Amino acid sequence: MALDQEIKAQLEQYLELLEGDIVLKVSAGTDEASSEMLALIDELASMSLKISVEKAELTRTPSFSVNRVGEDTGVVFAGTPLGHEFTSLVLALLQVSGRAPKVEQSVIDQIKDLRGEYKFESYISLSCHNCPDVVQALNLMSIFNPGITHTMIDGAVFKDEVESKNVMAVPSVFLNGEFFESGRMTVEEILAKLGSAPDASEFDNKDPYDVLVVGGGPAGASAAIYAARKGIRTGLVAERLGGQVNDTLGIENFISVKYIEGPQLAANLEKQVKEYGIDVMKLQRAKRLEKKDLIEVELENGAVLKSKTVILSTGARWRNLGVPGEAEFKNKGVAYCPHCDGPLFIGKDVAVVGGGNSGVEAAIDLAGIVKHVTVLEFSPELKADAVLQDRLYSLPNVTVLKNVQTKEITGTDKVNGISYIERETGETKHIELQGVFVQIGLVPNTDWLGETIERTRFGEIVVDSHGSTNIPGVFAAGDCTNSAYKQIIISMGSGATAALGAFDYLIRN
């Protein structure tokens, strides 16, 4: 398989940045996947005199490792890292060659301080937009700590392994042969799970902020940037920067940008936030807000942050069905991201619960790779746009069930079916299948606020035209509020509004 000209041109540019010599150790057979991998490696070696290739006996075939001369780094790709993993390959080549990663020194120090043997294996699909973050984080850890190794495994190439380990969601990470975690993770989150995280004491004695933003999605990033541009002391505390944007694949309605993928937009947000000297506190969740002389926000780690004003931008999360079997079989056949996990269900029968735009789009995407899709919609009619419904009904391997209520997701060690009630007749029916994709909308992340802030019956924070809540000095923005529409561009605008509202409040008080 020859690389297309666009990818070759990109590679040639990147390979000019190599700093030292690297050795690719290759284990290949005569199968099609090996041929595809060898074609990529031949292209790499032909583009740079700093890349040499050796045959080797690696654990998996096809696979190759990326090493310094005379030193194994523990970075291995089992399969051909193209698609969404193209960037992972490029970064591995550059970082192994000696080029410094764009990571804070404190994170590198944490990696180097880990003691013991850590053999990581991550199962991915090349269409998964969440997987590269995990692959790149684990590769980085392998490069900086000789006790750590990492192998990226393309689940489409190593199907037997995926089946034997019951991998039904990507990325799925195993550590020393045991399941470690599934889903998108940053290097900081992996380090925290390994017990290497910043101590809560580092939050002690922080001076009060003028504006403290809680939440790091589009609304929170916009609010923090607008506040910092006013020259006032700004803090941002969030579980992860980018929020739900990290879980979004293609974004085509972000005005002036024809197309961008969610993780790239999230990275852009983080980069711009850091340019303004904002005190960013990642991997932190808020658990309490109280108005005293200053406004206090208590974190789950016990630390208390104080600020003259607070902007709440905690976003929303996927809404759960709340039926038996959903929690038990999450990542064992129950999934929420068709782009990420769809390739694991090639040739299988699946259901999509939800007939809105996201549900119908998921069904259309899945129909191209699975055996059959059943769409279950609670209402008498689908809620998706007409153009999407037309496309859905044109597909031969899709069944649409309307006016039905999901009753239970069944299985033993993994999903084997779904039961539903026909609302008109009350009759219960069952479908045998291997996967259920839940697409029924969002729920705001506001439970932690209790009764302190006025919220709608759906849990959305009530705000006025300035982003103000019912508590003076507390503002809110984005998907956690009662804004009419949940869109990235609207969240950014509301973040800016809340920051300007907070600045106006500070001036007047």
KOLVO-59683 format. One record per residue (C-alpha): residue number from 0; x, y, z. Coordinates in Angstrom, 2 decimals. Each point is the difference from the previous one (the first is absolute). Layout:
% KOLVO-59683
[NUM [X Y Z]]
...
//
This chain:
% KOLVO-59683
[0 [0.00 0.00 0.00]]
[1 [1.61 3.25 -1.14]]
[2 [-0.62 3.11 2.04]]
[3 [-1.99 2.71 -1.71]]
[4 [1.86 3.14 -1.01]]
[5 [-1.50 2.18 2.70]]
[6 [1.15 -2.31 2.82]]
[7 [3.43 -0.40 -1.64]]
[8 [0.38 3.78 -0.17]]
[9 [-0.94 0.31 3.67]]
[10 [2.43 -2.75 0.98]]
[11 [2.87 1.55 -1.89]]
[12 [-0.51 3.27 1.86]]
[13 [-0.12 -1.71 3.37]]
[14 [3.00 -2.25 -0.65]]
[15 [2.16 3.05 -0.66]]
[16 [-0.46 0.75 3.73]]
[17 [1.63 -3.28 1.16]]
[18 [2.90 0.79 2.32]]
[19 [1.78 -3.34 0.40]]
[20 [0.14 -3.37 -1.74]]
[21 [-2.80 -2.48 0.64]]
[22 [-0.35 -3.72 -0.67]]
[23 [-3.27 -1.68 -0.99]]
[24 [0.00 -3.66 1.05]]
[25 [-2.52 -1.88 -2.10]]
[26 [-1.88 -3.27 0.41]]
[27 [-1.96 -0.81 -3.18]]
[28 [-1.60 -2.95 -1.73]]
[29 [-1.45 -0.58 -3.45]]
[30 [-3.56 1.09 0.86]]
[31 [-1.73 3.12 -1.34]]
[32 [0.34 1.92 3.26]]
[33 [3.77 -0.67 0.02]]
[34 [0.28 1.18 -3.60]]
[35 [-1.81 3.23 0.86]]
[36 [2.28 0.61 3.00]]
[37 [3.16 -0.76 -1.99]]
[38 [-1.06 2.44 -2.71]]
[39 [-0.25 2.74 2.63]]
[40 [3.39 -0.88 1.51]]
[41 [1.66 -0.08 -3.43]]
[42 [-1.41 3.46 -0.69]]
[43 [1.32 1.28 3.34]]
[44 [3.48 -1.40 -0.56]]
[45 [0.14 1.45 -3.53]]
[46 [-0.83 3.48 1.25]]
[47 [2.72 0.41 2.64]]
[48 [3.62 -1.11 0.35]]
[49 [-0.56 0.09 3.77]]
[50 [-2.37 -3.00 -0.15]]
[51 [1.35 -3.54 -0.29]]
[52 [-1.95 -3.27 0.00]]
[53 [0.82 -3.36 1.61]]
[54 [-1.84 -3.31 0.08]]
[55 [-0.98 -1.13 3.50]]
[56 [-2.05 -2.54 1.91]]
[57 [-2.70 2.02 1.74]]
[58 [-2.95 -1.30 2.02]]
[59 [-2.48 0.69 -2.80]]
[60 [0.13 -0.23 -3.77]]
[61 [-0.41 2.40 -1.70]]
[62 [1.60 2.59 2.29]]
[63 [2.99 2.31 0.25]]
[64 [1.80 1.84 2.78]]
[65 [1.50 3.50 -0.09]]
[66 [3.42 0.17 1.68]]
[67 [3.10 2.06 0.50]]
[68 [3.20 -1.57 -1.33]]
[69 [1.10 -2.61 2.53]]
[70 [-3.01 0.60 2.28]]
[71 [-3.52 -1.44 -0.03]]
[72 [-2.53 2.65 1.06]]
[73 [-2.95 -2.33 0.43]]
[74 [-2.14 1.80 -2.61]]
[75 [-1.70 -2.60 -2.22]]
[76 [-2.70 0.25 -2.68]]
[77 [-1.85 -3.26 -0.74]]
[78 [-1.68 0.75 -3.30]]
[79 [0.36 3.02 -2.28]]
[80 [-0.44 3.31 1.86]]
[81 [-1.78 2.04 -2.63]]
[82 [-3.47 1.59 0.22]]
[83 [-0.35 1.73 3.36]]
[84 [3.26 -1.60 1.17]]
[85 [2.14 1.69 -2.66]]
[86 [0.82 2.78 2.49]]
[87 [0.95 -2.60 2.63]]
[88 [2.54 -1.48 -2.42]]
[89 [1.48 3.40 -0.89]]
[90 [0.31 1.05 3.66]]
[91 [1.62 -3.33 0.92]]
[92 [2.60 0.43 -2.75]]
[93 [0.77 3.59 1.03]]
[94 [0.08 -0.61 3.76]]
[95 [2.12 -3.17 -0.24]]
[96 [2.43 1.96 -2.20]]
[97 [0.46 2.46 2.84]]
[98 [-2.44 2.76 -0.83]]
[99 [-1.55 1.44 3.19]]
[100 [-3.74 -0.63 0.44]]
[101 [-2.42 2.83 0.67]]
[102 [-0.58 -1.15 3.57]]
[103 [0.58 1.84 3.26]]
[104 [3.24 -0.94 1.76]]
[105 [-1.94 -0.91 3.16]]
[106 [-1.79 -2.74 -1.98]]
[107 [3.29 -1.37 -1.36]]
[108 [1.39 -0.02 3.55]]
[109 [-3.04 -1.99 1.17]]
[110 [0.59 -2.55 -2.79]]
[111 [3.68 -0.36 0.87]]
[112 [-0.80 -0.45 3.70]]
[113 [-2.18 -3.10 -0.59]]
[114 [1.67 -3.15 1.34]]
[115 [-0.70 -3.56 -1.14]]
[116 [-0.81 -1.80 -3.23]]
[117 [-2.98 1.24 -1.99]]
[118 [-0.91 -1.96 -3.13]]
[119 [-2.86 1.91 -1.67]]
[120 [-2.05 -1.27 -2.95]]
[121 [-2.70 2.16 -1.57]]
[122 [-2.65 -1.39 -2.36]]
[123 [-1.13 2.64 -2.49]]
[124 [-1.82 0.48 -3.28]]
[125 [1.42 2.26 -2.69]]
[126 [-3.35 1.83 -0.24]]
[127 [0.01 0.85 3.72]]
[128 [0.65 3.68 0.70]]
[129 [0.48 -0.60 3.74]]
[130 [2.65 -2.70 -0.40]]
[131 [2.98 2.16 -1.10]]
[132 [0.06 1.90 3.29]]
[133 [0.45 -3.26 1.90]]
[134 [2.53 -1.42 -2.48]]
[135 [2.06 3.19 0.04]]
[136 [-0.09 0.25 3.80]]
[137 [1.18 -3.59 0.50]]
[138 [2.68 0.34 -2.70]]
[139 [1.26 3.13 1.73]]
[140 [0.19 -1.85 3.32]]
[141 [1.95 -2.84 -1.66]]
[142 [2.51 2.43 -1.51]]
[143 [0.73 1.72 3.34]]
[144 [-0.03 -3.01 2.34]]
[145 [1.93 -3.23 -0.79]]
[146 [-2.35 -1.95 2.26]]
[147 [-2.97 0.75 -2.27]]
[148 [-0.87 -1.59 -3.35]]
[149 [-3.04 0.57 -2.19]]
[150 [-1.46 -1.84 -2.97]]
[151 [-2.78 1.52 -2.10]]
[152 [-2.14 -2.86 -1.37]]
[153 [-2.35 0.53 -2.95]]
[154 [-3.08 -2.01 0.95]]
[155 [-0.96 -0.50 -3.65]]
[156 [3.30 -1.84 -0.63]]
[157 [0.10 -2.00 3.23]]
[158 [-3.65 -1.07 0.15]]
[159 [0.69 -3.21 1.93]]
[160 [1.63 1.95 2.83]]
[161 [-2.89 2.43 0.09]]
[162 [-2.49 -2.88 0.22]]
[163 [1.97 -1.95 2.62]]
[164 [0.35 3.06 2.25]]
[165 [-3.61 1.10 -0.53]]
[166 [1.13 3.41 -1.24]]
[167 [-3.23 1.75 -1.04]]
[168 [1.03 3.65 0.33]]
[169 [3.06 1.94 -1.10]]
[170 [2.40 1.07 1.16]]
[171 [0.31 -2.87 2.51]]
[172 [3.25 -0.06 1.94]]
[173 [1.52 -3.00 1.73]]
[174 [2.86 0.23 2.51]]
[175 [2.17 -3.06 0.62]]
[176 [-2.70 -2.19 -1.55]]
[177 [-2.88 1.35 2.11]]
[178 [-2.69 2.44 -1.09]]
[179 [1.02 3.54 1.01]]
[180 [-2.51 2.50 -1.46]]
[181 [-2.18 0.74 -3.00]]
[182 [-0.69 3.32 -1.68]]
[183 [1.86 3.19 -0.72]]
[184 [2.78 0.84 2.49]]
[185 [2.66 2.66 0.16]]
[186 [3.50 -0.74 1.29]]
[187 [-0.93 1.85 3.22]]
[188 [-3.04 -2.25 0.48]]
[189 [2.06 -3.15 -0.56]]
[190 [2.61 1.19 2.51]]
[191 [-2.74 0.80 2.52]]
[192 [-1.46 -3.51 -0.40]]
[193 [3.50 -1.40 0.65]]
[194 [0.10 2.00 3.24]]
[195 [2.24 2.78 -1.26]]
[196 [-2.06 3.18 0.23]]
[197 [0.53 3.50 1.37]]
[198 [-0.74 0.18 3.73]]
[199 [-3.03 1.97 1.19]]
[200 [2.34 2.08 2.14]]
[201 [1.17 1.83 -3.12]]
[202 [-3.40 1.75 0.01]]
[203 [0.53 1.36 3.50]]
[204 [0.78 3.68 0.38]]
[205 [-1.01 0.93 -3.55]]
[206 [-0.93 3.67 -0.07]]
[207 [-3.66 0.78 -0.75]]
[208 [-0.84 0.40 -3.67]]
[209 [-1.87 2.83 -1.63]]
[210 [-1.70 -2.57 -2.22]]
[211 [0.00 -3.76 0.56]]
[212 [-1.35 -2.08 -2.89]]
[213 [-1.30 -3.48 0.88]]
[214 [0.07 -2.21 -3.10]]
[215 [2.34 -0.09 -2.98]]
[216 [-2.14 -0.56 -3.09]]
[217 [-0.67 2.63 -2.70]]
[218 [-1.99 2.18 2.42]]
[219 [2.59 -0.22 2.77]]
[220 [2.97 0.60 -2.30]]
[221 [-1.74 2.98 -1.60]]
[222 [-0.92 1.45 3.41]]
[223 [3.54 -0.41 1.34]]
[224 [1.59 1.62 -3.07]]
[225 [-2.40 2.93 0.04]]
[226 [0.58 0.52 3.73]]
[227 [3.79 -0.25 -0.25]]
[228 [0.04 2.50 -2.87]]
[229 [-1.42 2.55 2.45]]
[230 [3.20 -0.32 2.02]]
[231 [-1.68 -1.52 3.06]]
[232 [1.11 -3.05 2.01]]
[233 [-1.68 -2.99 -1.65]]
[234 [-0.11 -3.66 1.01]]
[235 [-1.48 -2.97 -1.83]]
[236 [-0.75 -3.29 1.74]]
[237 [-1.20 -2.94 -2.09]]
[238 [0.00 -3.75 -0.26]]
[239 [1.29 0.28 -3.56]]
[240 [0.55 2.87 -2.38]]
[241 [-2.20 -0.17 -3.07]]
[242 [-2.86 -1.77 1.76]]
[243 [-2.36 -1.90 -2.26]]
[244 [1.69 1.44 -3.08]]
[245 [2.65 -2.68 0.60]]
[246 [-2.67 -2.62 -0.77]]
[247 [-1.24 1.67 -3.19]]
[248 [1.24 -1.25 -3.35]]
[249 [-0.58 2.40 -2.87]]
[250 [-1.09 3.61 0.59]]
[251 [-1.31 1.69 -3.14]]
[252 [-2.13 2.83 1.44]]
[253 [2.74 1.96 1.81]]
[254 [-0.22 3.23 -1.96]]
[255 [3.10 0.92 -2.06]]
[256 [1.49 -3.49 0.49]]
[257 [-1.27 -2.35 -2.72]]
[258 [0.90 -3.18 1.89]]
[259 [1.82 -0.84 3.22]]
[260 [0.05 -3.08 2.20]]
[261 [-0.96 0.30 3.66]]
[262 [3.36 -0.94 1.57]]
[263 [1.77 2.57 -2.21]]
[264 [-2.43 2.74 1.03]]
[265 [0.48 -1.02 3.65]]
[266 [3.79 0.21 -0.43]]
[267 [-0.37 3.45 -1.58]]
[268 [-2.11 1.16 2.96]]
[269 [2.60 -1.25 2.49]]
[270 [2.84 1.65 -1.90]]
[271 [-1.74 3.38 -0.06]]
[272 [-1.02 -0.20 3.66]]
[273 [3.63 -0.62 0.98]]
[274 [1.18 3.03 -1.98]]
[275 [-1.81 2.35 2.38]]
[276 [1.64 -0.95 3.30]]
[277 [-3.20 -1.52 1.34]]
[278 [0.48 -2.21 3.07]]
[279 [-1.19 -3.33 -1.45]]
[280 [-0.84 -2.82 2.42]]
[281 [-0.76 -3.22 -1.89]]
[282 [-1.36 -3.35 1.20]]
[283 [-2.10 1.73 2.65]]
[284 [-3.75 -0.21 0.66]]
[285 [-1.99 2.54 1.99]]
[286 [-2.29 -1.32 2.73]]
[287 [-1.37 3.08 1.81]]
[288 [-0.57 3.73 -0.58]]
[289 [-0.68 2.46 2.81]]
[290 [-0.34 3.81 0.03]]
[291 [1.78 1.66 2.93]]
[292 [2.04 3.22 -0.08]]
[293 [1.58 -1.68 -3.00]]
[294 [-1.49 -2.87 -1.98]]
[295 [1.46 -3.36 1.05]]
[296 [0.26 -3.04 -2.26]]
[297 [0.95 -3.23 1.77]]
[298 [1.61 -2.72 -2.13]]
[299 [-0.40 -3.75 0.43]]
[300 [3.62 -0.18 1.21]]
[301 [-0.98 2.21 2.97]]
[302 [1.65 3.21 -1.20]]
[303 [-1.98 3.24 0.15]]
[304 [0.49 2.69 -2.67]]
[305 [-1.21 3.56 0.60]]
[306 [-0.99 2.64 -2.53]]
[307 [-1.81 3.32 -0.30]]
[308 [-2.05 -1.43 -2.88]]
[309 [-0.60 -3.51 -1.32]]
[310 [-1.05 -1.15 -3.47]]
[311 [-1.61 -3.47 -0.10]]
[312 [0.61 -1.76 -3.33]]
[313 [-0.15 -3.68 0.98]]
[314 [-1.67 -1.12 -3.22]]
[315 [-2.04 -3.15 -0.46]]
[316 [0.46 -3.74 -0.41]]
[317 [-1.68 -2.78 -1.96]]
[318 [-3.42 -0.80 1.41]]
[319 [-0.34 -3.59 1.21]]
[320 [-3.00 -2.18 -0.79]]
[321 [-0.24 -1.06 3.62]]
[322 [-1.17 -3.53 -0.82]]
[323 [1.28 -3.32 1.39]]
[324 [3.15 -1.16 -1.79]]
[325 [1.20 3.42 -1.14]]
[326 [2.54 0.56 2.79]]
[327 [0.93 -3.69 0.23]]
[328 [0.89 -0.26 -3.68]]
[329 [1.58 3.41 -0.57]]
[330 [3.04 -0.62 -2.24]]
[331 [-1.19 -3.62 -0.29]]
[332 [-2.41 0.70 -2.82]]
[333 [-1.61 3.21 1.30]]
[334 [1.67 2.97 -1.67]]
[335 [-0.52 3.73 -0.45]]
[336 [2.42 0.82 -2.84]]
[337 [-0.77 -1.65 -3.36]]
[338 [3.13 1.46 -1.64]]
[339 [2.29 -1.47 2.68]]
[340 [-1.57 -3.36 0.68]]
[341 [-1.86 -0.71 -3.24]]
[342 [2.92 -1.89 -1.64]]
[343 [-0.09 -2.56 2.84]]
[344 [-3.48 -1.04 -1.17]]
[345 [0.82 -0.71 -3.66]]
[346 [-2.40 -2.63 -1.32]]
[347 [-2.08 -0.03 3.20]]
[348 [-3.55 1.03 0.90]]
[349 [-0.37 3.20 2.03]]
[350 [-2.67 2.39 1.25]]
[351 [0.00 3.78 0.22]]
[352 [-2.27 1.46 2.67]]
[353 [-1.09 3.50 -0.99]]
[354 [-1.61 1.47 -3.10]]
[355 [1.39 3.53 0.10]]
[356 [2.76 1.27 -2.25]]
[357 [2.78 -1.69 1.99]]
[358 [-1.83 -3.33 0.10]]
[359 [-0.84 -0.06 -3.69]]
[360 [3.50 1.15 -0.98]]
[361 [1.40 -2.83 2.14]]
[362 [-2.29 -2.53 -1.67]]
[363 [1.03 1.19 -3.47]]
[364 [3.71 -0.25 0.89]]
[365 [-0.38 -3.44 1.58]]
[366 [-2.05 -1.38 -2.89]]
[367 [3.09 0.26 -2.19]]
[368 [1.98 -2.48 2.11]]
[369 [-2.35 -2.15 2.11]]
[370 [-2.35 -2.75 -1.16]]
[371 [-3.23 1.66 1.17]]
[372 [-1.10 3.08 1.96]]
[373 [-3.27 0.33 1.93]]
[374 [-0.96 3.55 0.99]]
[375 [-2.27 0.32 3.05]]
[376 [-1.90 3.29 0.50]]
[377 [-2.29 0.73 2.95]]
[378 [-2.20 2.50 -1.87]]
[379 [-2.47 -0.90 -2.77]]
[380 [2.31 1.69 -2.55]]
[381 [3.75 0.52 -0.42]]
[382 [1.26 3.45 1.01]]
[383 [2.96 0.15 -2.39]]
[384 [0.21 2.40 -2.95]]
[385 [-1.92 -1.14 -3.08]]
[386 [3.15 -0.38 -2.11]]
[387 [1.46 -2.40 2.57]]
[388 [-3.24 -1.99 0.20]]
[389 [-0.09 -0.35 -3.78]]
[390 [3.54 -1.37 0.02]]
[391 [-0.80 -2.37 2.88]]
[392 [-3.10 -1.46 -1.67]]
[393 [1.96 -0.57 -3.22]]
[394 [2.35 -2.46 1.70]]
[395 [-0.81 -3.71 -0.45]]
[396 [1.43 -1.21 3.32]]
[397 [-1.85 2.37 2.35]]
[398 [-3.25 -0.58 1.90]]
[399 [-1.74 2.93 1.71]]
[400 [-2.23 -0.66 3.01]]
[401 [-2.04 3.02 1.12]]
[402 [-2.19 0.51 3.07]]
[403 [2.00 -2.56 1.99]]
[404 [1.52 0.16 3.49]]
[405 [3.31 -1.71 0.74]]
[406 [-0.56 -2.38 2.91]]
[407 [3.31 -1.85 0.52]]
[408 [3.38 -0.73 -1.55]]
[409 [0.72 -3.69 0.45]]
[410 [3.20 -2.04 0.09]]
[411 [2.28 -2.23 2.05]]
[412 [3.62 1.19 -0.23]]
[413 [-0.93 2.33 -2.90]]
[414 [-3.11 1.27 -1.78]]
[415 [-2.15 -2.60 -1.76]]
[416 [-3.25 1.88 -0.54]]
[417 [-2.44 2.81 0.78]]
[418 [-3.60 -0.15 1.23]]
[419 [-2.55 2.69 -0.75]]
[420 [-3.69 0.75 0.57]]
[421 [-2.32 0.96 -2.84]]
[422 [-1.68 3.01 1.61]]
[423 [-3.26 -0.35 -1.95]]
[424 [-0.63 -3.66 0.87]]
[425 [2.08 -0.42 3.19]]
[426 [1.59 -3.10 -1.52]]
[427 [3.64 -0.78 0.92]]
[428 [2.32 -1.18 -2.77]]
[429 [3.66 -1.02 -0.12]]
[430 [2.69 0.30 -2.69]]
[431 [3.21 -2.02 0.01]]
[432 [3.02 2.20 -0.75]]
[433 [3.56 0.72 1.10]]
[434 [0.11 3.78 0.49]]
[435 [-2.15 2.89 1.24]]
[436 [0.91 3.62 -0.78]]
[437 [-1.75 2.52 2.28]]
[438 [-0.73 3.36 -1.66]]
[439 [-2.73 1.75 2.04]]
[440 [1.46 3.41 0.66]]
[441 [1.78 1.75 2.85]]
[442 [-0.42 0.70 3.72]]
[443 [1.68 3.05 1.63]]
[444 [2.85 -0.51 2.49]]
[445 [-1.62 2.02 2.78]]
[446 [-0.95 -2.58 2.66]]
[447 [2.83 1.20 2.27]]
[448 [-1.63 3.43 0.38]]
[449 [-2.91 -1.32 2.07]]
[450 [-2.47 2.78 0.88]]
[451 [2.53 2.85 -0.10]]
[452 [-0.67 1.03 -3.61]]
[453 [-3.38 0.31 -1.70]]
[454 [-0.42 -2.75 -2.58]]
[455 [-2.73 -1.20 -2.34]]
[456 [-1.76 -3.32 0.56]]
[457 [2.52 -1.45 -2.48]]
[458 [2.90 1.15 2.21]]
[459 [1.06 2.89 -2.26]]
[460 [1.30 3.15 1.73]]
[461 [-2.32 2.96 -0.55]]
[462 [1.90 3.05 -1.36]]
[463 [-0.98 3.45 -1.25]]
[464 [1.28 1.88 -3.05]]
[465 [3.28 0.80 1.82]]
[466 [0.62 -3.61 1.04]]
[467 [-0.94 0.83 3.61]]
[468 [-1.52 -2.61 2.32]]
[469 [-2.20 0.69 3.03]]
[470 [3.12 0.42 2.18]]
[471 [1.83 3.34 -0.42]]
[472 [3.49 -0.56 -1.39]]
[473 [-0.78 -3.50 -1.31]]
[474 [-0.41 -0.32 -3.76]]
[475 [-0.51 -3.01 -2.28]]
[476 [0.50 -0.88 -3.65]]
[477 [-0.31 -2.80 -2.51]]
[478 [-1.82 -3.33 0.00]]
[479 [-0.53 0.02 3.79]]
[480 [-2.37 2.98 -0.36]]
[481 [-3.53 0.48 -1.31]]
[482 [1.26 1.26 -3.36]]
[483 [-2.43 -0.92 -2.75]]
[484 [2.55 -1.89 -2.11]]
[485 [3.01 -2.11 0.91]]
[486 [2.63 0.87 -2.60]]
[487 [3.76 0.62 0.24]]
[488 [-0.20 3.47 -1.50]]
[489 [-2.88 0.98 2.30]]
[490 [1.94 -1.28 3.03]]
[491 [3.01 2.10 -0.97]]
[492 [-2.18 3.08 -0.38]]
[493 [-1.68 -0.57 3.36]]
[494 [3.43 -0.46 1.62]]
[495 [1.07 3.37 -1.34]]
[496 [-3.29 1.53 1.22]]
[497 [0.47 -1.43 3.50]]
[498 [3.60 1.28 0.19]]
[499 [-1.07 3.50 -1.06]]
[500 [-2.85 -0.20 2.50]]
[501 [2.44 -0.98 2.75]]
[502 [2.36 2.84 -0.91]]
[503 [-2.88 2.48 0.07]]
[504 [-1.02 -1.36 3.44]]
[505 [3.57 0.46 1.30]]
[506 [0.10 3.61 -1.21]]
[507 [-3.31 0.85 1.66]]
[508 [0.75 -1.78 3.28]]
//
